[in-house]
């Protein structure tokens, strides 16, 4: 959904964009098991983790996702601004 909005793409084009950026196929990014492994390996976090679990890496994950996909994520940009990292 994030790529659809950021790049103004339809769902199929957004899936293809993400697959290419991650070096995967569209089938792989649609597979829950494969994507769980990819998310863990690349530090993208897991959407189904308890909010206060040690494995919950919220903002870290968002920074990594933004960098890997080459997109702007509002919360990342706001964090950078407030922390003085946007210079």
VOBA-1610 file (N, C-alpha, C; in pm, whole numbers, padded with zeros to 5 digits, always signed):
BEGIN
Unk+00083-00119+00000Unk+00000+00000+00000Unk+00087+00126+00000Unk+00195+00122+00078Unk+00283+00239+00088Unk+00341+00277-00047Unk+00385+00177-00125Unk+00442+00204-00257Unk+00334+00252-00353Unk+00216+00194-00343Unk+00106+00239-00429Unk+00084+00389-00412Unk+00083+00435-00288Unk+00058+00576-00262Unk+00179+00662-00296Unk+00298+00618-00257Unk+00418+00697-00279Unk+00451+00713-00427Unk+00432+00607-00503Unk+00468+00609-00644Unk+00348+00622-00738Unk+00228+00628-00679Unk+00104+00639-00757Unk+00092+00524-00857Unk+00108+00402-00805Unk+00102+00283-00888Unk-00020+00199-00854Unk-00066+00124-00951Unk-00171+00026-00924Unk-00106-00094-00855Unk-00187-00178-00794Unk-00137-00287-00710Unk-00037-00378-00782Unk-00065-00419-00904Unk+00026-00509-00976Unk+00160-00441-01004Unk+00157-00314-01042Unk+00279-00239-01068Unk+00357-00216-00939Unk+00286-00193-00829Unk+00351-00174-00699Unk+00421-00302-00654Unk+00355-00416-00673Unk+00416-00544-00638Unk+00541-00568-00721Unk+00535-00537-00849Unk+00651-00554-00937Unk+00765-00461-00893Unk+00734-00339-00857Unk+00833-00242-00811Unk+00905-00294-00686Unk+00828-00341-00589Unk+00885-00393-00464Unk+00969-00517-00492Unk+00918-00606-00574Unk+00991-00728-00608Unk+01126-00695-00669Unk+01129-00602-00764Unk+01254-00563-00829Unk+01351-00500-00730Unk+01301-00412-00644Unk+01387-00346-00545Unk+01448-00446-00447Unk+01372-00551-00414Unk+01421-00650-00318Unk+01493-00767-00385Unk+01493-00770-00517Unk+01559-00878-00589Unk+01484-01009-00578Unk+01352-01000-00574Unk+01265-01116-00563Unk+01166-01119-00679Unk+01086-01224-00684Unk+00978-01231-00782Unk+00850-01184-00714Unk+00750-01153-00793Unk+00620-01113-00738Unk+00563-01229-00656Unk+00582-01351-00703Unk+00532-01468-00630Unk+00597-01477-00493Unk+00726-01446-00485Unk+00796-01451-00356Unk+00746-01345-00260Unk+00721-01224-00309Unk+00674-01121-00215Unk+00531-01144-00169Unk+00458-01229-00241Unk+00322-01262-00201Unk+00316-01383-00107Unk+00430-01450-00089Unk+00436-01569-00004Unk+00472-01527+00139Unk+00386-01560+00234Unk+00403-01518+00373Unk+00532-01574+00433Unk+00562-01698+00409Unk+00682-01761+00466Unk+00808-01693+00411Unk+00814-01677+00280Unk+00930-01613+00218Unk+00948-01471+00270Unk+00840-01395+00277Unk+00850-01256+00321Unk+00885-01245+00469Unk+00841-01341+00550Unk+00882-01341+00691Unk+01033-01356+00700Unk+01088-01448+00621Unk+01233-01467+00619Unk+01305-01342+00568Unk+01255-01283+00461Unk+01315-01162+00403Unk+01311-01049+00504Unk+01197-01030+00568Unk+01181-00921+00665Unk+01277-00938+00782Unk+01295-01062+00828Unk+01387-01088+00940Unk+01532-01065+00896Unk+01569-01116+00779Unk+01707-01102+00730Unk+01746-00957+00707Unk+01654-00878+00656Unk+01685-00740+00620Unk+01649-00639+00728Unk+01596-00687+00839Unk+01562-00598+00949Unk+01442-00509+00922Unk+01347-00561+00843Unk+01226-00484+00811Unk+01118-00499+00917Unk+01140-00584+01015Unk+01040-00605+01119Unk+00925-00691+01070Unk+00843-00732+01164Unk+00727-00816+01133Unk+00601-00745+01177Unk+00499-00744+01093Unk+00377-00671+01127Unk+00295-00735+01239Unk+00320-00862+01271Unk+00238-00931+01369Unk+00308-00949+01504Unk+00408-00867+01535Unk+00482-00877+01661Unk+00413-00791+01767Unk+00414-00839+01889Unk+00356-00763+02000Unk+00425-00627+02011Unk+00352-00523+02045Unk+00408-00388+02048Unk+00534-00371+02135Unk+00543-00441+02247Unk+00657-00422+02336Unk+00752-00541+02337Unk+00743-00626+02238Unk+00833-00741+02228Unk+00973-00694+02189Unk+01074-00768+02231Unk+01213-00733+02197Unk+01235-00730+02047Unk+01160-00811+01973Unk+01179-00817+01828Unk+01106-00704+01754Unk+01034-00619+01825Unk+00966-00506+01763Unk+01067-00393+01744Unk+01096-00360+01617Unk+01199-00261+01588Unk+01142-00142+01510Unk+01014-00116+01527Unk+00939-00009+01462Unk+01010+00089+01371Unk+01066+00197+01429Unk+01127+00302+01347Unk+01251+00253+01272Unk+01328+00166+01334Unk+01444+00109+01263Unk+01399+00042+01135Unk+01292-00035+01145Unk+01239-00106+01029Unk+01194-00008+00922Unk+01126+00098+00962Unk+01078+00197+00866Unk+01194+00265+00793Unk+01302+00296+00866Unk+01420+00355+00802Unk+01476+00259+00697Unk+01486+00132+00733Unk+01542+00033+00640Unk+01453+00012+00518Unk+01322+00009+00539Unk+01228-00007+00429Unk+01237+00112+00333Unk+01238+00232+00388Unk+01248+00353+00306Unk+01375+00351+00221Unk+01486+00311+00282Unk+01613+00306+00209Unk+01610+00198+00102Unk+01562+00078+00137Unk+01561-00034+00043Unk+01472-00008-00078Unk+01359+00059-00055Unk+01265+00084-00164Unk+01284+00220-00230Unk+01367+00303-00169Unk+01390+00435-00227Unk+01267+00524-00223Unk+01192+00514-00113Unk+01071+00595-00100Unk+01077+00681+00027Unk+00995+00783+00031Unk+00983+00866+00149Unk+00870+00810+00235Unk+00897+00796+00364Unk+00795+00755+00460Unk+00781+00872+00557Unk+00659+00925+00569Unk+00636+01046+00647Unk+00693+01038+00789Unk+00670+00927+00859Unk+00717+00916+00997Unk+00870+00916+01003Unk+00935+00860+00903Unk+01082+00861+00897Unk+01131+01004+00874Unk+01069+01074+00781Unk+01108+01212+00753Unk+01086+01301+00874Unk+00976+01282+00945Unk+00946+01361+01065Unk+01048+01331+01174Unk+01082+01203+01192Unk+01182+01164+01291Unk+01316+01230+01260Unk+01357+01223+01134Unk+01483+01285+01092Unk+01483+01435+01124Unk+01371+01500+01095Unk+01358+01644+01118Unk+01371+01674+01267Unk+01297+01602+01350Unk+01299+01627+01495Unk+01433+01592+01558Unk+01502+01493+01502Unk+01631+01451+01557Unk+01748+01529+01495Unk+01717+01619+01401Unk+01822+01697+01336Unk+01906+01617+01240Unk+01849+01510+01183Unk+01921+01423+01090Unk+01897+01458+00944Unk+01814+01556+00917Unk+01777+01587+00779Unk+01868+01690+00713Unk+01981+01711+00769Unk+02074+01812+00715Unk+02157+01760+00603
//
